[in-house]
Amino acid sequence: MTTPIPTLSQLALIEQQLGRSPRGLKAVAAVSNSGIPLALKMHPLVDDKPFPTLYWLCAKDLHKAINQLETSGLVKQLEQKLKDEPEWMAAYQANHHAYVAERWANCSSAEREQLQTLGFAPLFESYGIGGLRDWQQIRCLHMHYAHHLCGDNVIGQYLDEHYGLNELVISI
């Protein structure tokens, strides 16, 4: 669920989650069943510099749980799974292609023009989820889970299926 303009109460929660005011916030892209923001949709440019991701995970509870998974070495394990399972790699690559198209589609005509003027359009046409250049790497589970909350992402699905992140009680 995308809320076009964040409410004042959502903005207050987001500031609490992040520990500061969000920069480049376009919308609240996903919320918990109780209305707590989970992921934000971001503007493509902040201060005329590319913002690295369309979706940004903001829920502290999810962030903490994913930090623990990353610390346990899960990123390397999942990168190995991508190498070992061609069908999983194909789905992952498809997620990146869909993300690139979605990110570009979410830009207004003025934003697209600014990206062209500043020379950043090629980045937005080739960098995948979270600004990844190498679509055979994962790098960060947070960005994949934020994308999963807002669409289709095999990494996020895996985290839900194997670690129950979708069942995590979100308090902030």
Backbone bond lengths (Angstrom), bond angles and torsions (degrees), N, CA, C in turn:
res aa  C-N    CA-C-N  psi(-1)  N-CA   C-N-CA  omega(-1)  CA-C   N-CA-C  phi
1 M - - - 1.447 - - 1.521 108.95 -
2 T 1.306 117.67 123.08 1.451 121.51 177.35 1.518 109.01 -104.44
3 T 1.320 116.68 126.30 1.451 123.17 174.60 1.519 106.37 -97.05
4 P 1.350 118.03 111.88 1.459 119.13 -174.52 1.532 113.87 -53.07
5 I 1.305 117.72 -48.30 1.460 120.48 178.97 1.519 107.60 -119.58
6 P 1.327 118.17 118.96 1.464 119.57 179.46 1.529 111.00 -60.25
7 T 1.311 115.81 139.50 1.460 120.44 176.85 1.526 109.15 -73.68
8 L 1.323 116.38 165.73 1.464 120.25 178.27 1.520 111.07 -61.84
9 S 1.340 117.02 -38.12 1.470 119.22 179.09 1.535 110.55 -68.55
10 Q 1.340 117.61 -36.97 1.463 120.26 175.86 1.529 110.71 -64.70
11 L 1.321 116.56 -43.17 1.469 120.07 178.91 1.526 111.22 -60.99
12 A 1.332 116.57 -40.69 1.468 120.21 178.42 1.527 110.41 -63.15
13 L 1.334 116.70 -42.50 1.471 120.88 178.14 1.525 111.41 -64.79
14 I 1.313 116.16 -42.86 1.469 120.86 -179.94 1.527 110.11 -62.23
15 E 1.325 116.80 -42.48 1.466 120.16 177.69 1.523 110.66 -62.31
16 Q 1.324 116.46 -38.29 1.464 120.73 177.13 1.531 110.18 -66.60
17 Q 1.327 116.88 -42.78 1.464 121.08 179.73 1.527 111.41 -61.83
18 L 1.322 116.14 -45.44 1.467 121.62 -174.32 1.525 113.21 -86.41
19 G 1.318 116.12 -20.86 1.456 120.18 -175.88 1.519 112.65 79.86
20 R 1.326 116.26 13.59 1.469 122.66 179.49 1.528 108.42 -170.59
21 S 1.305 115.65 172.06 1.465 120.20 175.62 1.525 109.28 -72.19
22 P 1.324 117.15 139.22 1.469 119.14 178.33 1.529 110.64 -73.11
23 R 1.312 115.88 142.37 1.461 121.40 175.25 1.522 107.92 -107.65
24 G 1.310 116.10 132.84 1.451 120.07 176.84 1.518 114.77 83.03
25 L 1.313 117.40 13.49 1.468 121.04 -177.80 1.525 110.68 -67.96
26 K 1.312 115.37 125.99 1.460 121.80 177.88 1.526 110.37 -102.84
27 A 1.340 116.28 -41.16 1.463 120.77 -177.06 1.521 109.79 -165.63
28 V 1.317 115.37 164.14 1.459 120.70 168.74 1.521 105.25 -87.45
29 A 1.316 117.08 119.26 1.466 121.64 -171.85 1.519 113.52 -92.84
30 A 1.329 117.60 -27.98 1.470 120.79 -179.82 1.522 108.46 -151.46
31 V 1.326 115.34 141.13 1.464 121.44 178.41 1.522 109.49 -130.53
32 S 1.334 115.43 157.82 1.465 120.90 175.77 1.526 109.06 -74.33
33 N 1.323 116.29 173.29 1.463 120.50 177.36 1.521 111.98 -58.61
34 S 1.333 116.64 -26.84 1.464 120.39 179.72 1.534 112.56 -95.02
35 G 1.328 117.04 7.13 1.461 121.05 174.94 1.512 115.93 90.59
36 I 1.327 118.18 6.37 1.464 121.28 178.66 1.531 108.88 -75.89
37 P 1.336 118.13 128.65 1.466 119.78 178.32 1.534 111.47 -59.07
38 L 1.328 115.17 132.88 1.466 122.12 177.86 1.522 111.29 -107.38
39 A 1.330 115.71 -41.54 1.464 121.28 -177.62 1.520 109.38 -142.59
40 L 1.309 114.93 147.07 1.457 122.50 -179.41 1.518 109.83 -112.28
41 K 1.318 115.65 147.73 1.465 121.20 171.22 1.527 106.16 -98.35
42 M 1.321 115.72 130.50 1.456 121.11 -172.11 1.532 112.14 -110.06
43 H 1.332 115.24 151.57 1.461 120.96 171.87 1.533 108.32 -68.88
44 P 1.313 117.70 149.89 1.464 119.94 -177.62 1.531 113.82 -70.75
45 L 1.321 116.93 -26.48 1.464 120.96 -179.50 1.525 110.02 -125.54
46 V 1.319 115.78 137.40 1.460 122.28 172.49 1.524 105.74 -129.12
47 D 1.322 115.88 119.74 1.470 121.08 -176.06 1.530 111.20 54.69
48 D 1.328 115.25 42.01 1.470 122.80 178.69 1.523 114.06 61.03
49 K 1.324 116.08 23.49 1.469 121.64 174.45 1.525 107.65 -122.76
50 P 1.332 117.37 144.33 1.466 119.38 -179.10 1.530 111.50 -63.75
51 F 1.326 115.35 132.58 1.462 119.58 170.44 1.523 105.07 -83.89
52 P 1.334 118.69 132.95 1.467 120.46 -167.95 1.523 116.15 -68.52
53 T 1.316 118.17 -15.67 1.454 117.70 -174.12 1.520 111.99 -144.09
54 L 1.306 116.38 149.55 1.460 121.46 174.61 1.522 110.00 -76.54
55 Y 1.337 117.06 -40.81 1.465 121.96 -178.37 1.519 109.97 -115.16
56 W 1.310 115.55 135.41 1.460 121.91 -176.46 1.521 109.00 -127.05
57 L 1.307 116.52 119.86 1.462 122.19 178.63 1.525 108.76 -68.92
58 C 1.335 116.81 126.00 1.466 119.21 -177.84 1.525 113.24 -118.80
59 A 1.328 119.27 -18.33 1.466 121.81 -177.49 1.527 110.22 -67.82
60 K 1.331 116.03 120.67 1.474 120.72 -177.56 1.521 112.17 -61.89
61 D 1.334 116.88 -38.96 1.465 119.82 -178.40 1.528 110.93 -63.41
62 L 1.323 117.01 -42.93 1.468 120.64 176.84 1.525 110.44 -66.95
63 H 1.306 115.83 -41.98 1.465 120.54 -179.72 1.527 110.45 -58.19
64 K 1.317 116.06 -45.28 1.472 120.69 -179.15 1.532 110.97 -64.83
65 A 1.333 116.88 -44.88 1.469 120.72 -179.80 1.527 110.78 -62.20
66 I 1.321 116.80 -41.54 1.463 120.83 -179.71 1.527 110.67 -70.47
67 N 1.325 117.40 -36.07 1.474 119.86 174.46 1.522 110.59 -55.51
68 Q 1.327 116.55 -43.91 1.466 121.12 -179.33 1.525 110.90 -63.32
69 L 1.333 116.70 -39.67 1.466 120.33 178.36 1.528 110.74 -65.77
70 E 1.329 116.68 -42.14 1.465 119.63 178.62 1.528 110.91 -64.27
71 T 1.317 116.17 -41.71 1.468 120.67 179.80 1.525 111.56 -62.52
72 S 1.329 116.36 -30.25 1.470 120.51 -179.39 1.531 112.70 -76.12
73 G 1.332 117.48 -5.58 1.465 120.70 179.19 1.516 114.31 95.06
74 L 1.323 117.18 14.62 1.463 120.08 -175.77 1.529 113.09 -63.93
75 V 1.322 118.23 -33.80 1.473 119.58 -179.68 1.527 110.13 -57.54
76 K 1.320 117.69 -48.21 1.475 121.26 179.92 1.530 111.01 -63.19
77 Q 1.327 116.70 -39.06 1.471 119.92 178.66 1.527 110.93 -63.17
78 L 1.331 116.50 -42.17 1.462 120.07 -179.38 1.528 111.33 -71.46
79 E 1.323 117.45 -33.99 1.465 119.53 175.05 1.526 110.42 -64.38
80 Q 1.310 117.19 -35.88 1.464 120.43 175.97 1.526 110.34 -67.19
81 K 1.330 116.49 -39.45 1.469 121.08 177.25 1.535 110.06 -60.55
82 L 1.324 116.97 -39.68 1.466 120.36 176.51 1.527 111.04 -60.41
83 K 1.327 116.81 -41.01 1.469 121.08 179.54 1.523 111.96 -69.19
84 D 1.322 116.18 -36.56 1.466 121.29 -174.51 1.527 114.00 -83.07
85 E 1.318 117.56 -23.57 1.466 121.09 -173.63 1.530 110.27 -123.47
86 P 1.337 116.71 95.63 1.464 120.85 -176.72 1.530 113.96 -56.15
87 E 1.324 117.13 -35.20 1.469 118.78 -179.68 1.529 111.17 -69.14
88 W 1.317 116.50 -33.18 1.468 120.30 177.05 1.522 109.54 -70.65
89 M 1.332 116.98 -41.30 1.468 121.53 176.01 1.528 110.22 -60.90
90 A 1.317 117.37 -41.41 1.466 120.72 179.62 1.529 110.80 -62.80
91 A 1.318 117.00 -42.01 1.466 120.90 178.03 1.530 110.38 -64.93
92 Y 1.323 116.07 -40.60 1.466 121.79 179.26 1.532 110.22 -63.54
93 Q 1.325 116.38 -44.88 1.466 120.96 177.74 1.533 110.45 -61.90
94 A 1.329 116.55 -41.30 1.464 121.07 178.21 1.528 110.50 -61.73
95 N 1.336 117.12 -37.92 1.469 120.65 176.39 1.524 110.75 -60.27
96 H 1.321 116.93 -42.53 1.467 120.43 178.87 1.529 111.05 -63.98
97 H 1.331 116.74 -45.04 1.470 119.89 179.29 1.527 110.79 -60.65
98 A 1.318 116.73 -44.39 1.466 120.95 179.52 1.530 110.75 -63.79
99 Y 1.316 116.12 -39.33 1.469 121.34 179.60 1.528 110.66 -62.95
100 V 1.331 117.00 -45.79 1.467 120.75 179.32 1.528 109.58 -58.00
101 A 1.321 116.80 -46.34 1.466 120.82 179.58 1.528 110.88 -63.91
102 E 1.316 116.53 -42.75 1.464 120.94 -179.31 1.530 111.12 -65.69
103 R 1.307 116.41 -42.90 1.466 119.79 -179.39 1.523 110.28 -62.18
104 W 1.328 116.31 -44.51 1.461 120.04 179.38 1.528 110.17 -65.50
105 A 1.329 117.42 -40.99 1.467 121.48 179.43 1.525 111.80 -64.89
106 N 1.329 117.40 -28.19 1.459 121.38 179.92 1.524 113.19 -80.71
107 C 1.307 117.44 -6.00 1.461 120.71 176.59 1.526 109.21 -82.16
108 S 1.309 116.05 136.65 1.460 119.44 173.22 1.528 108.19 -71.24
109 S 1.316 116.82 167.11 1.468 119.25 178.53 1.531 110.15 -62.58
110 A 1.332 117.59 -35.39 1.469 120.52 177.70 1.530 110.74 -66.43
111 E 1.334 116.51 -39.40 1.469 119.78 178.15 1.528 110.92 -66.55
112 R 1.334 116.75 -41.52 1.469 120.08 177.61 1.533 110.66 -60.86
113 E 1.323 115.08 -43.40 1.463 119.91 179.48 1.535 110.59 -62.64
114 Q 1.334 116.70 -42.67 1.468 120.52 178.80 1.533 110.77 -64.56
115 L 1.334 116.97 -40.97 1.468 120.74 177.10 1.528 110.57 -60.02
116 Q 1.331 115.81 -41.90 1.475 120.54 178.14 1.528 110.18 -63.98
117 T 1.330 115.90 -48.41 1.463 121.39 -177.58 1.525 111.69 -59.44
118 L 1.330 116.30 -41.85 1.467 121.02 -178.07 1.531 113.01 -81.93
119 G 1.334 116.44 -5.90 1.462 120.39 177.97 1.522 114.71 82.60
120 F 1.338 116.80 16.43 1.461 120.14 -177.61 1.530 113.86 -96.13
121 A 1.321 117.85 -6.83 1.469 120.09 -177.15 1.530 112.58 -54.61
122 P 1.347 119.57 -42.81 1.473 118.61 179.18 1.535 113.11 -58.97
123 L 1.322 117.21 -33.41 1.470 119.90 177.44 1.523 110.61 -64.64
124 F 1.322 115.81 -41.73 1.456 120.66 -177.74 1.524 111.84 -72.89
125 E 1.313 116.45 -16.65 1.461 120.80 178.29 1.524 112.42 -93.86
126 S 1.337 117.25 -9.98 1.467 118.37 -176.30 1.526 114.85 -130.25
127 Y 1.305 118.67 -22.96 1.467 120.35 179.66 1.522 108.75 -83.27
128 G 1.314 115.55 134.43 1.458 120.79 -175.37 1.515 113.68 -90.95
129 I 1.301 115.10 -151.18 1.457 123.91 -176.43 1.526 109.71 -52.07
130 G 1.325 115.34 126.52 1.457 120.69 177.95 1.513 114.48 66.16
131 G 1.324 117.49 16.77 1.456 120.60 179.91 1.520 114.22 84.20
132 L 1.338 116.94 17.53 1.471 120.34 -179.85 1.524 111.40 -69.15
133 R 1.310 114.68 131.00 1.460 121.46 174.66 1.522 110.62 -87.60
134 D 1.320 115.72 -41.24 1.464 122.08 -177.86 1.527 108.77 -95.75
135 W 1.308 116.19 105.62 1.461 121.73 -175.05 1.526 112.66 -80.22
136 Q 1.319 117.09 13.07 1.459 120.81 173.00 1.526 110.51 -107.59
137 Q 1.318 116.23 1.59 1.460 122.02 176.63 1.523 109.51 -112.00
138 I 1.314 115.59 161.43 1.463 121.28 179.63 1.525 110.65 -107.41
139 R 1.299 117.94 -43.42 1.461 127.20 178.14 1.527 114.34 64.81
140 C 1.321 119.65 -54.30 1.461 121.62 -172.07 1.525 109.82 -145.37
141 L 1.313 116.62 124.92 1.463 120.46 179.71 1.528 111.90 -74.99
142 H 1.327 117.34 -27.82 1.465 121.23 -178.08 1.529 111.23 -58.87
143 M 1.316 116.68 -47.00 1.467 119.83 -177.03 1.531 111.11 -67.72
144 H 1.317 116.59 -35.14 1.464 119.07 177.99 1.523 110.72 -70.02
145 Y 1.325 117.07 -37.07 1.457 118.96 179.83 1.531 110.79 -70.46
146 A 1.320 117.40 -37.78 1.465 120.32 175.61 1.528 109.59 -60.15
147 H 1.326 116.73 -43.71 1.468 121.03 177.79 1.524 110.41 -62.88
148 H 1.306 117.12 -41.30 1.464 122.56 178.58 1.530 111.09 -59.99
149 L 1.326 117.01 -41.35 1.467 120.72 -179.71 1.522 112.06 -63.65
150 C 1.320 116.55 -21.77 1.460 121.73 -175.07 1.525 113.02 -111.40
151 G 1.317 117.07 0.96 1.457 119.20 -177.06 1.506 111.37 -175.53
152 D 1.321 115.54 -133.33 1.462 121.89 -175.23 1.520 109.21 -119.42
153 N 1.332 116.69 120.87 1.459 120.68 179.92 1.524 108.69 -149.79
154 V 1.324 116.80 120.40 1.470 120.91 -176.13 1.523 112.43 -65.09
155 I 1.323 117.68 -31.26 1.469 120.12 178.38 1.527 108.91 -66.81
156 G 1.320 116.65 -46.91 1.463 120.70 178.06 1.516 112.20 -61.53
157 Q 1.332 116.41 -41.19 1.469 120.06 177.22 1.520 110.32 -60.49
158 Y 1.312 116.48 -42.41 1.465 121.60 179.11 1.532 110.12 -61.62
159 L 1.322 116.76 -43.57 1.466 120.60 179.91 1.525 111.31 -62.72
160 D 1.325 116.71 -38.48 1.470 119.81 176.25 1.522 111.06 -66.92
161 E 1.331 116.24 -47.80 1.468 120.98 -175.71 1.525 113.05 -66.57
162 H 1.327 117.35 -38.68 1.463 120.58 -173.57 1.525 114.57 -100.54
163 Y 1.327 117.19 -20.09 1.464 120.11 -176.55 1.528 112.92 -127.79
164 G 1.325 117.37 -0.02 1.458 121.59 174.57 1.518 115.70 61.60
165 L 1.325 117.76 31.74 1.465 119.06 -179.99 1.526 112.03 -60.52
166 N 1.322 116.59 -31.16 1.459 120.47 179.02 1.526 112.31 -69.05
167 E 1.324 117.34 -13.23 1.465 121.49 178.84 1.528 112.07 -102.85
168 L 1.310 116.95 -0.32 1.457 121.88 -179.58 1.528 109.76 -65.03
169 V 1.322 116.69 133.99 1.461 121.19 175.79 1.525 107.42 -75.63
170 I 1.320 115.77 123.80 1.459 121.34 -177.45 1.528 108.85 -102.10
171 S 1.325 115.19 117.05 1.467 119.27 177.35 1.529 111.31 -108.97
172 I 1.328 115.64 -21.64 1.466 120.87 175.40 1.531 110.68 -158.48
